Amino acid sequence: MEPGSGKTRRTALQQSLALAGWLAGAGLLPNTAVAQAAASDWNAAAFGAHTLETVLLALGATRPTLSDEVVLTIPDLADNGAVVPVGISTALPGVRRLVLLVEKNPTMLVAVFEISDAIDADVALRIKMAESSNVYAAAMLADGRVLYAVKDVQVTLGSCGT
């Protein structure tokens, strides 16, 4: 804002937000394709499930098998459950999805990554953990197999509303 204009940055932001709200309410702002795609891809059954098997079943897979070919990189002890670094990787061919689950979180399913042949099956992120829990990383393969790794993570300071 120009010095001496009488408008503060806060006032300008408030007016901009009010105008955007009015335009959206009047139907003058178009729906975005991203929001529509996100709503259509929502899998309520998978996000509402509370066991590894039921989450994977809701995602269209069955019979997960423990495997050392799926690498789950996460600390044994997380000092702060609000920011736990996680890595999932595998060198297996034909990976279609990487799935991350935290057993004792309010929502067990944390993330689903769609993988194509054009990229490596290797992701890194930070997650929230409510409390000490088993963490699962699953690789869903094109041939129908589901392989997973599991690690028990101790959390000293929880997150997710705890």
C-alpha positions as CSV (number, residue, x, y, z in Angstrom):
1,M,0.0,0.0,0.0
2,E,1.1,3.5,-0.7
3,P,2.2,5.4,2.5
4,G,-0.5,7.9,3.4
5,S,-3.2,6.3,1.2
6,G,-5.4,5.6,4.2
7,K,-5.7,1.9,3.3
8,T,-3.9,-0.8,5.2
9,R,-2.9,-4.1,3.8
10,R,-5.4,-5.7,6.1
11,T,-8.2,-3.5,4.8
12,A,-7.3,-4.4,1.2
13,L,-7.3,-8.1,2.0
14,Q,-10.6,-7.9,3.7
15,Q,-12.2,-6.1,0.8
16,S,-10.7,-8.6,-1.7
17,L,-12.0,-11.5,0.3
18,A,-15.4,-10.0,0.6
19,L,-15.6,-9.4,-3.1
20,A,-14.4,-13.0,-3.9
21,G,-17.1,-14.3,-1.5
22,W,-19.8,-12.2,-3.1
23,L,-18.7,-13.3,-6.6
24,A,-18.7,-17.0,-5.6
25,G,-22.1,-16.7,-3.9
26,A,-23.5,-15.1,-7.0
27,G,-22.2,-18.0,-9.1
28,L,-19.9,-15.7,-11.1
29,L,-16.7,-17.6,-10.3
30,P,-16.3,-20.8,-12.3
31,N,-15.9,-24.2,-10.7
32,T,-12.3,-25.4,-11.0
33,A,-11.6,-28.7,-12.6
34,V,-9.2,-29.6,-9.8
35,A,-11.9,-29.3,-7.2
36,Q,-14.3,-31.4,-9.2
37,A,-11.7,-34.1,-9.8
38,A,-10.8,-34.2,-6.1
39,A,-14.4,-34.6,-5.2
40,S,-15.0,-37.4,-7.7
41,D,-11.9,-39.3,-6.6
42,W,-12.8,-39.2,-2.9
43,N,-12.9,-42.7,-1.5
44,A,-14.9,-42.5,1.7
45,A,-14.7,-46.2,2.4
46,A,-10.9,-46.2,2.2
47,F,-10.5,-43.2,4.5
48,G,-13.1,-44.6,6.9
49,A,-11.5,-48.1,7.2
50,H,-9.6,-49.0,10.4
51,T,-7.5,-52.0,9.4
52,L,-4.8,-52.6,6.7
53,E,-6.9,-55.2,5.0
54,T,-10.1,-53.1,4.9
55,V,-8.3,-50.0,3.6
56,L,-6.6,-52.0,0.8
57,L,-9.9,-53.8,0.0
58,A,-11.6,-50.4,-0.4
59,L,-8.7,-49.4,-2.7
60,G,-9.4,-52.5,-4.8
61,A,-6.7,-54.8,-3.5
62,T,-6.7,-58.0,-1.4
63,R,-4.2,-60.3,0.4
64,P,-1.3,-58.0,1.3
65,T,2.1,-59.8,1.7
66,L,4.9,-58.6,4.0
67,S,8.0,-57.9,1.8
68,D,11.5,-56.5,2.2
69,E,11.2,-55.2,-1.4
70,V,9.1,-52.3,-0.1
71,V,11.3,-49.9,1.9
72,L,9.7,-47.7,4.6
73,T,12.0,-45.1,5.9
74,I,10.8,-43.5,9.1
75,P,12.5,-42.9,12.5
76,D,12.0,-45.4,15.3
77,L,11.4,-42.5,17.7
78,A,9.5,-39.4,16.6
79,D,10.1,-36.5,19.0
80,N,7.1,-34.6,17.6
81,G,4.1,-36.4,16.1
82,A,3.1,-33.3,14.1
83,V,6.1,-33.6,11.7
84,V,7.3,-37.1,11.2
85,P,9.4,-37.6,8.0
86,V,8.5,-40.7,5.9
87,G,9.9,-42.2,2.8
88,I,8.4,-45.0,0.7
89,S,10.3,-46.7,-2.1
90,T,10.6,-49.9,-4.1
91,A,12.5,-51.0,-7.2
92,L,9.8,-53.4,-8.2
93,P,8.4,-53.1,-11.7
94,G,4.8,-52.3,-12.4
95,V,4.0,-50.3,-9.3
96,R,0.6,-48.6,-9.7
97,R,0.1,-47.1,-6.2
98,L,2.0,-46.5,-3.0
99,V,-0.2,-46.3,0.1
100,L,0.7,-45.0,3.5
101,L,-1.2,-45.9,6.7
102,V,-0.9,-45.2,10.4
103,E,-2.7,-47.7,12.5
104,K,-3.6,-45.6,15.5
105,N,-4.4,-42.3,13.7
106,P,-8.0,-41.1,13.7
107,T,-8.0,-41.7,9.9
108,M,-5.7,-44.7,9.2
109,L,-5.2,-43.9,5.5
110,V,-2.7,-41.1,5.3
111,A,-1.8,-41.0,1.6
112,V,-2.3,-42.7,-1.8
113,F,0.2,-42.0,-4.6
114,E,-0.6,-42.9,-8.1
115,I,2.6,-44.1,-9.9
116,S,3.1,-44.5,-13.6
117,D,5.9,-46.3,-15.5
118,A,7.4,-42.8,-16.2
119,I,8.4,-42.2,-12.6
120,D,10.3,-44.1,-9.9
121,A,8.2,-45.5,-7.1
122,D,9.9,-43.3,-4.5
123,V,8.1,-40.6,-2.4
124,A,9.0,-38.6,0.7
125,L,6.6,-36.6,2.9
126,R,6.0,-35.5,6.5
127,I,3.0,-36.8,8.3
128,K,1.1,-36.3,11.6
129,M,0.9,-39.2,14.1
130,A,-1.6,-39.1,17.0
131,E,0.4,-41.6,19.1
132,S,2.9,-44.4,19.0
133,S,1.7,-46.8,16.3
134,N,2.5,-49.2,13.5
135,V,3.1,-47.4,10.2
136,Y,2.5,-49.4,6.9
137,A,3.7,-48.7,3.4
138,A,2.1,-50.8,0.7
139,A,2.9,-51.1,-3.0
140,M,0.0,-52.1,-5.2
141,L,1.4,-53.7,-8.4
142,A,-0.1,-54.0,-11.9
143,D,-0.2,-57.8,-11.6
144,G,-2.6,-57.5,-8.6
145,R,0.0,-58.2,-5.8
146,V,0.1,-56.0,-2.8
147,L,3.4,-56.0,-0.9
148,Y,3.9,-54.0,2.3
149,A,6.4,-53.0,5.0
150,V,5.6,-52.2,8.6
151,K,7.5,-50.3,11.3
152,D,6.6,-49.6,14.9
153,V,7.2,-45.9,15.6
154,Q,7.3,-44.4,19.1
155,V,5.9,-40.9,19.4
156,T,6.9,-38.8,22.4
157,L,4.7,-35.8,21.6
158,G,1.5,-36.6,19.7
159,S,-0.5,-34.7,17.1
160,C,-3.8,-35.2,15.3
161,G,-5.7,-33.4,18.1
162,T,-4.1,-35.3,21.0
